Structures are given as C-alpha cells and as structure tokens.
Amino acid sequence: IKRPLKRITLKKEEPSKVLGIKITTRKIKKILEDLGLLLKASNKDTLEFEVPSFRQDLKIEVDLIEEIARIWGYDKIPSHLPALKPTFELEHSKLHKLESIAREVFTSLGFNEAITYSLLSRTILKNLRMKLNKIIPVQNPLSSEVEILRPTLLPSIVQVLSFNLNRRLEQVKIFELAHVYSKTTDQLEEKINLGFGLSGSKNIYDWQHKPKNITFFDIKGVIEILFKKLGISNFSFSQVGHLNMFDSGMAATIMCEGKIAGYIGEVCGELLEAFDVNEPLFAGEVYFENLLPLMNLDKKFKSFPVYPFVVRDISVFINKNIPARHVLSVIKKTGKKLIKDIRLFDRYVGRQIPQGHVGLAFSIKYQSEAKTLTDKEVNEVHSKICLVLQDELKAKIR
C-alpha cells in the first residue's frame, strides 16, 4: 500500500530564533532540499516540506531545525547566554514580602524556624480537642501517624516544643511558615499559615538575674511586634471564640478589622500529659494570607515634637470583666489629639479593691503639636477623661 508522504510546516524565523544565528530563507531551502526534502508550499511566514520515505526520523518542526544546525555546523553557532527578561513578580509580590518580614521578625526575637511533615494522625488532633470534619484523609497511608493532611500547624508546633523540652532544653522558641489543607463541601483549600510556639525560661539563670518563665504576654507581644512591622494597626485580642486546646484564662482570638486572623494561648494543662510535658506551652497560629490586604509598608517621616509633654496618672476601680484595652480606647477617644501615649503600669487585686473589681493605673502623656500646654488645658482634658470613665464604664477614681 502506497502511503502519503508526511509534510512538516516550518516557520521562517524559527531556525534563527532557536539556534541564535541569522540564517536566510534561501539558505534554509537549500539545506533541506539537499537532504532530499521537497518544498511543496511557501508563503510570507512559513515553508511546507514533504519528507522523503527514507527519513522517518523527521516528524516535527524542531527536527528540521536540528538538520539545519547539523549542516550549518555546530562549531559555527556562537556560544552565548540567552537574553532573559528578569521577572520580579515573585520576588516583589506582597506574599513573598510578607514571608520575608515574618522570618526577619521571628529570627530577630530568637526563634528558630522549624520544618515539619505535612501529614498527621487523627489522634493528635483529638488530643488537642480539634475538629475532624474538614480534614483531608490519605487514601493509602503508610501508618496511622501519616493518615491525614494537616489542617493546622498547631499540632506540629506542640510536638516540636515537647520534643525539645524533653531533652532538657531550658528555652524553646520556634516558628514555621507552611501550607495547611482543608476541604469544604465542593472544593479543597490550600493556604499558608504561620505557626509559632515558646516555652521555658525567659532568660538563662546567672548570678545577677533570676530566671523568669515565659508567660502568655510574651506570645501576645510577639504578635504585637509582628503587626507593627507589617504596618497593621487595626487589630485586637478577644477572649471570645478561642480554641478548645487553650486554657480559657490564657487564650485570645486575634481580630483584624472584624475578622479572625489567628489564635494564641497556653495549652491546657490536662492536654500536656499526652505529650509528656510538665511545664506550660504557649502556641499560636496566624492565617497568613488574611494579612495581605491589611499590610501597609509605606513609611512616612514625621517631624520630632517641638513642644514639651505633660504626664498625668489616673487610677481607677473597674469591673474585672471590662478589659483594659477597652479602658484605653475610651481614654484615647476622649483625649483625642492631645494624648500622645498611654501606658498601663499597674494592675492590683486585693483587700482594698471592692469584690468583683480590679484596680488599674494608667500613665497618660499629653502633648500638642502647635503650642506648649498649660496646666489649665491639661486639667480640663484630664478631668473630662475621669468623668467619661465614671459615666460610661462605672469606674471609680482612686
């Protein structure tokens, strides 16, 4: 049976583009026709050749280019680096910048970066009182230790803390930037989260300083430093909706513009037995991609204050269920632009404090950008703050 001969279309500019040499259409025709190929059609952009039956190795366009290079002479093709247009999309993307800043912040605070497995067991999630309804199982797991894709980084963080503490390390501070996986009713989700944990002594013991243990406020401070570096100011810590794995008195939900951005807290003491740990563990997780629209790295110079500041203290009795940050927000709202800084420097509970109340002491810095404040002006604002605290929060001024 006589079969039709194969035809291959060659773009005229393709040999020059692939080989990096200038070769004319006339030369291309001569080389291929000398090899037994027959030119069947030609137009402005392409040449169509009929391949002889004895050249079954020629099947596609690049095969013809290879033949042209062979006849032209490989030694005549100059060696040079291809012209590449550098792409800065990844390097300068917001996510890449966010990851870079997070690593810089955590390493500067003495944390070590951990890399853990993406597979977990169901048991560790149960031990940490985590939900199992959105997990993605592995169809053929090698063992029960690697049967699901991790939906959160917290189990791995707790495991690493436990592993190192059980080897008598006095302080462990770790973080991990990695993918987590979950499923909804109609799709699978893959996101990047930031997990971190710390435990042990805050400083190593020496003759001059006694060791202090890490507390919940250390892990809270880590978030505050990270968000300050990222230019995120509209965030808060709420005790509502924290994870079940955390102690209810030492846990918080990180809120950014009304949305949940993560969780921090101290792992419940009764859960530590499963990890063979006898000292407090503090861990947290941030939904990393949720921070992208909130990140603001624009820095603007602001001139140093010219006029002196005035510091006044205020001490109140207030219901213990009212968080200190709410008191701070009321003070800022009342003092407006004259308040440059507020610091909570004392918290007291004792016999002098009415039952169900707590004593809080704040140091308020007043300063104007336009003039030197007089005592009368400061007293008016300070007195107004005291009245507002009494009216809105039922506080008693000490």
C-alpha positions as CSV (number, residue, x, y, z in Angstrom):
1,I,0.0,0.0,0.0
2,K,1.4,3.3,-1.0
3,R,1.2,5.8,1.9
4,P,1.2,9.6,1.5
5,L,4.4,11.3,2.4
6,K,4.5,13.3,5.6
7,R,4.5,17.1,5.4
8,I,6.1,19.5,8.0
9,T,5.5,23.2,8.3
10,L,8.5,25.3,9.3
11,K,8.2,28.9,10.4
12,K,10.8,31.0,8.5
13,E,12.1,32.9,11.6
14,E,12.1,29.8,13.9
15,P,15.6,28.4,12.9
16,S,17.2,31.8,13.7
17,K,15.2,32.1,16.9
18,V,16.1,28.6,18.2
19,L,19.8,28.5,17.1
20,G,20.7,32.1,17.8
21,I,22.1,32.7,14.3
22,K,21.0,34.7,11.3
23,I,20.1,32.3,8.5
24,T,18.2,33.3,5.4
25,T,15.2,31.7,3.9
26,R,17.2,30.8,0.8
27,K,19.8,29.0,2.9
28,I,17.1,27.1,4.7
29,K,15.6,25.9,1.5
30,K,18.9,24.8,0.0
31,I,19.9,22.8,3.1
32,L,16.7,20.9,3.4
33,E,16.3,20.3,-0.3
34,D,19.9,19.0,-0.5
35,L,18.8,16.5,2.2
36,G,16.0,15.2,0.0
37,L,13.1,17.2,1.3
38,L,10.8,18.7,-1.3
39,L,9.3,22.2,-0.9
40,K,5.6,22.0,-1.5
41,A,4.3,25.4,-0.4
42,S,5.6,28.7,0.7
43,N,4.1,32.0,1.9
44,K,5.2,35.1,3.8
45,D,5.8,33.3,7.1
46,T,6.1,29.6,6.6
47,L,7.6,26.8,4.4
48,E,6.0,23.4,3.9
49,F,8.3,20.5,3.1
50,E,7.5,17.0,2.0
51,V,9.6,14.4,3.9
52,P,11.0,11.5,1.9
53,S,10.1,8.0,2.9
54,F,13.7,7.2,4.0
55,R,13.7,10.0,6.6
56,Q,11.2,8.6,9.1
57,D,13.1,10.4,11.9
58,L,11.8,13.7,10.7
59,K,8.4,14.3,12.4
60,I,8.1,17.8,13.7
61,E,9.4,21.3,13.1
62,V,12.2,21.1,15.5
63,D,13.6,18.0,13.7
64,L,14.1,20.2,10.6
65,I,15.8,22.9,12.7
66,E,18.2,20.2,14.0
67,E,19.1,19.2,10.5
68,I,19.8,22.8,9.6
69,A,22.1,23.2,12.6
70,R,23.9,19.9,11.7
71,I,24.6,21.0,8.1
72,W,25.3,24.6,9.0
73,G,27.9,23.4,11.5
74,Y,27.6,23.3,15.3
75,D,31.1,24.9,15.5
76,K,29.7,27.9,13.7
77,I,26.9,28.5,16.2
78,P,28.3,31.0,18.7
79,S,28.1,30.3,22.4
80,H,26.3,33.0,24.4
81,L,23.8,33.3,27.2
82,P,20.2,33.6,26.1
83,A,18.6,37.0,26.5
84,L,16.3,36.6,29.5
85,K,13.9,39.2,30.8
86,P,14.1,39.0,34.6
87,T,10.8,38.6,36.4
88,F,10.3,40.3,39.7
89,E,6.7,39.2,40.3
90,L,7.6,36.5,42.8
91,E,10.4,38.4,44.5
92,H,8.4,41.6,44.9
93,S,5.0,40.1,45.4
94,K,3.2,41.0,48.6
95,L,3.1,37.4,49.8
96,H,6.8,37.0,49.3
97,K,7.5,40.3,51.1
98,L,5.2,39.2,54.0
99,E,7.0,35.9,54.4
100,S,10.4,37.7,54.4
101,I,9.3,40.2,57.0
102,A,7.8,37.4,59.2
103,R,11.0,35.4,59.1
104,E,13.1,38.5,59.9
105,V,10.9,39.4,62.9
106,F,10.9,35.9,64.4
107,T,14.6,35.3,64.0
108,S,15.4,38.7,65.5
109,L,13.3,37.6,68.5
110,G,15.4,34.5,69.0
111,F,13.1,32.0,67.3
112,N,14.3,29.1,65.2
113,E,12.5,28.1,62.0
114,A,11.1,24.5,62.0
115,I,10.2,22.3,59.1
116,T,7.7,19.6,59.9
117,Y,5.7,16.9,58.0
118,S,2.5,17.8,56.2
119,L,0.9,14.6,57.3
120,L,-0.5,13.9,60.8
121,S,-2.5,11.3,62.7
122,R,-6.1,11.8,63.7
123,T,-5.1,11.0,67.3
124,I,-3.0,14.2,67.8
125,L,-6.0,16.3,66.6
126,K,-8.3,14.6,69.1
127,N,-5.7,15.0,71.9
128,L,-5.7,18.8,71.2
129,R,-9.6,18.9,71.0
130,M,-9.6,19.9,67.3
131,K,-12.4,19.3,64.9
132,L,-12.1,16.5,62.3
133,N,-14.9,17.5,59.9
134,K,-12.8,19.3,57.4
135,I,-9.7,17.1,57.2
136,I,-8.4,15.5,54.0
137,P,-7.6,11.8,54.5
138,V,-4.8,10.0,52.7
139,Q,-6.2,7.1,50.7
140,N,-3.4,4.6,51.4
141,P,-1.5,5.8,54.4
142,L,1.7,4.0,55.3
143,S,0.8,4.2,59.0
144,S,-1.7,5.8,61.4
145,E,0.9,8.6,62.0
146,V,0.5,9.9,58.5
147,E,-3.1,9.4,57.7
148,I,-4.4,13.0,57.1
149,L,-3.1,16.3,55.6
150,R,-2.6,18.8,58.4
151,P,-5.4,21.3,58.7
152,T,-3.4,23.4,61.1
153,L,0.2,23.9,62.2
154,L,-0.5,23.9,66.0
155,P,-0.1,20.1,66.5
156,S,3.3,20.1,64.8
157,I,4.3,23.2,66.9
158,V,3.3,21.4,70.1
159,Q,5.2,18.3,69.1
160,V,8.4,20.2,68.4
161,L,8.1,22.0,71.7
162,S,7.6,18.8,73.6
163,F,10.4,17.0,71.8
164,N,12.9,19.7,72.7
165,L,11.7,20.3,76.3
166,N,12.0,16.6,77.0
167,R,15.7,16.8,76.0
168,R,16.3,19.3,78.9
169,L,16.4,22.5,76.8
170,E,15.8,25.5,79.1
171,Q,14.2,27.5,76.4
172,V,12.4,26.6,73.1
173,K,11.2,29.2,70.6
174,I,10.2,28.0,67.2
175,F,8.1,29.1,64.2
176,E,7.0,27.6,60.9
177,L,5.7,29.1,57.7
178,A,3.9,26.3,55.8
179,H,0.9,25.1,53.9
180,V,-2.3,23.7,55.6
181,Y,-5.1,21.8,53.9
182,S,-8.8,21.6,54.4
183,K,-11.9,20.8,52.4
184,T,-15.4,22.3,52.1
185,T,-18.5,20.8,50.5
186,D,-17.3,21.4,47.0
187,Q,-13.6,22.1,46.9
188,L,-10.2,21.6,48.6
189,E,-8.3,24.5,50.1
190,E,-4.6,25.1,50.5
191,K,-3.3,28.1,52.4
192,I,-0.2,29.4,54.1
193,N,-0.2,29.8,57.8
194,L,2.3,31.0,60.4
195,G,2.6,28.8,63.4
196,F,4.8,29.5,66.4
197,G,5.4,28.4,70.0
198,L,7.6,29.1,73.0
199,S,8.2,27.6,76.4
200,G,10.8,27.5,79.2
201,S,12.7,30.3,80.8
202,K,12.7,33.8,79.5
203,N,16.3,34.3,80.4
204,I,19.1,32.0,81.3
205,Y,20.0,32.0,85.0
206,D,23.1,33.8,86.2
207,W,24.3,35.2,89.5
208,Q,22.8,38.7,88.7
209,H,19.4,37.8,87.3
210,K,17.0,35.1,88.5
211,P,15.3,33.2,85.7
212,K,11.7,34.2,84.7
213,N,9.4,31.8,83.0
214,I,7.7,32.7,79.7
215,T,4.1,33.8,80.0
216,F,1.1,34.4,77.9
217,F,2.0,38.0,77.5
218,D,5.3,37.1,75.8
219,I,3.4,35.3,73.0
220,K,1.0,38.2,72.8
221,G,3.9,40.6,72.5
222,V,5.3,38.6,69.5
223,I,2.1,39.3,67.6
224,E,2.2,43.0,68.5
225,I,5.8,43.3,67.2
226,L,5.0,41.4,64.0
227,F,1.9,43.5,63.2
228,K,3.8,46.7,64.0
229,K,6.5,45.7,61.5
230,L,3.8,44.9,58.9
231,G,2.1,48.2,59.4
232,I,-1.1,46.7,60.7
233,S,-2.6,48.8,63.5
234,N,-6.3,47.9,63.5
235,F,-6.1,44.7,65.4
236,S,-7.2,43.5,68.8
237,F,-7.3,40.4,71.1
238,S,-10.6,38.9,72.1
239,Q,-11.3,36.2,74.6
240,V,-14.4,35.2,72.6
241,G,-14.1,32.1,70.3
242,H,-10.6,30.9,71.3
243,L,-9.6,27.3,70.5
244,N,-10.5,24.5,72.9
245,M,-6.9,23.4,73.2
246,F,-6.1,26.6,75.1
247,D,-6.6,27.5,78.7
248,S,-9.7,29.8,78.8
249,G,-8.0,32.3,81.1
250,M,-4.8,32.4,78.9
251,A,-6.1,32.5,75.3
252,A,-7.2,35.0,72.8
253,T,-8.5,35.3,69.2
254,I,-6.6,37.7,67.0
255,M,-9.1,40.1,65.3
256,C,-8.2,42.3,62.4
257,E,-10.9,44.7,61.1
258,G,-13.6,42.5,62.5
259,K,-12.2,39.2,61.0
260,I,-10.4,36.3,62.7
261,A,-6.7,36.4,61.8
262,G,-5.5,33.7,64.2
263,Y,-5.3,32.4,67.7
264,I,-2.8,32.4,70.6
265,G,-2.8,30.8,74.0
266,E,-1.4,28.5,76.7
267,V,-2.1,24.8,76.0
268,C,-4.4,23.3,78.7
269,G,-2.6,21.6,81.5
270,E,-4.7,18.4,81.2
271,L,-3.7,18.0,77.5
272,L,0.0,18.2,78.2
273,E,0.1,14.6,79.6
274,A,-0.4,13.2,76.1
275,F,2.9,15.0,75.1
276,D,4.8,14.1,78.2
277,V,5.3,17.7,79.2
278,N,5.3,19.1,82.7
279,E,5.7,22.8,82.1
280,P,3.5,25.4,80.3
281,L,3.5,25.5,76.5
282,F,2.4,28.6,74.6
283,A,1.5,28.4,70.9
284,G,-0.2,30.5,68.2
285,E,-1.2,30.4,64.6
286,V,-1.8,33.3,62.2
287,Y,-3.9,33.0,59.0
288,F,-1.1,34.4,56.9
289,E,-2.9,35.2,53.7
290,N,-5.6,37.2,55.6
291,L,-2.9,39.7,56.5
292,L,-2.1,40.6,52.8
293,P,-4.8,43.2,52.3
294,L,-4.1,44.8,55.7
295,M,-0.3,45.1,55.3
296,N,1.0,48.6,54.9
297,L,4.7,49.1,54.4
298,D,4.6,52.7,53.4
299,K,6.7,54.7,55.8
300,K,6.2,58.5,56.2
301,F,8.6,60.7,58.1
302,K,7.1,62.7,60.9
303,S,9.0,65.6,62.5
304,F,10.1,65.3,66.1
305,P,7.9,67.1,68.6
306,V,9.0,70.7,69.4
307,Y,6.8,71.4,72.4
308,P,7.2,69.7,75.8
309,F,4.8,67.0,77.1
310,V,3.0,66.6,80.4
311,V,2.4,63.3,82.2
312,R,-0.5,62.6,84.4
313,D,-1.5,59.4,86.1
314,I,-5.0,58.1,86.6
315,S,-6.0,55.2,88.9
316,V,-9.4,53.5,88.8
317,F,-11.5,50.7,90.3
318,I,-13.4,49.0,87.5
319,N,-15.4,45.8,86.9
320,K,-13.0,42.9,86.3
321,N,-14.9,41.8,83.2
322,I,-14.1,45.0,81.4
323,P,-10.8,44.5,79.5
324,A,-8.0,47.1,80.0
325,R,-7.9,47.7,76.2
326,H,-11.5,49.0,76.4
327,V,-10.5,51.5,79.1
328,L,-7.6,52.6,76.9
329,S,-9.8,53.1,73.9
330,V,-12.2,55.3,76.0
331,I,-9.3,57.4,77.2
332,K,-7.9,57.9,73.7
333,K,-11.3,58.8,72.3
334,T,-11.9,61.4,74.9
335,G,-8.4,63.0,74.9
336,K,-8.3,63.0,71.1
337,K,-5.2,64.6,69.6
338,L,-3.7,65.8,72.9
339,I,-2.9,62.3,74.0
340,K,0.4,61.0,72.6
341,D,0.8,57.9,74.7
342,I,-1.0,55.8,77.3
343,R,0.6,53.1,79.4
344,L,-0.9,50.6,81.8
345,F,1.7,50.5,84.6
346,D,-0.2,48.7,87.4
347,R,-2.9,46.2,88.0
348,Y,-4.0,45.4,91.5
349,V,-6.5,43.0,93.2
350,G,-6.6,42.9,96.9
351,R,-8.5,43.8,100.1
352,Q,-8.6,47.5,99.2
353,I,-10.4,46.7,96.0
354,P,-14.2,46.1,96.0
355,Q,-15.2,42.5,95.2
356,G,-15.6,41.8,91.5
357,H,-13.4,44.8,90.6
358,V,-9.8,45.4,89.7
359,G,-7.5,48.4,90.2
360,L,-5.9,49.8,87.1
361,A,-3.4,52.6,86.9
362,F,-2.5,54.4,83.6
363,S,0.1,56.9,82.7
364,I,-1.1,59.5,80.1
365,K,1.3,61.7,78.1
366,Y,-0.3,64.9,76.9
367,Q,1.4,66.9,74.1
368,S,0.3,69.5,71.5
369,E,1.9,69.9,68.1
370,A,1.0,73.6,68.0
371,K,1.9,75.0,71.3
372,T,3.1,74.4,74.9
373,L,0.2,73.2,77.0
374,T,-0.8,75.0,80.2
375,D,-1.8,73.3,83.4
376,K,-5.3,74.5,82.9
377,E,-5.6,72.9,79.5
378,V,-4.3,69.6,80.7
379,N,-6.5,69.6,83.8
380,E,-9.6,70.2,81.6
381,V,-8.9,67.2,79.4
382,H,-7.8,65.0,82.3
383,S,-11.0,65.8,84.3
384,K,-13.1,65.1,81.3
385,I,-11.5,61.7,80.9
386,C,-12.3,60.9,84.6
387,L,-15.9,61.9,84.1
388,V,-16.3,59.8,80.9
389,L,-14.8,56.7,82.7
390,Q,-17.2,57.2,85.5
391,D,-20.3,57.6,83.3
392,E,-19.6,55.0,80.6
393,L,-17.7,52.3,82.5
394,K,-19.0,53.0,86.0
395,A,-15.4,53.3,87.1
396,K,-14.4,54.8,90.5
397,I,-11.4,57.2,90.5
398,R,-8.9,56.4,93.3
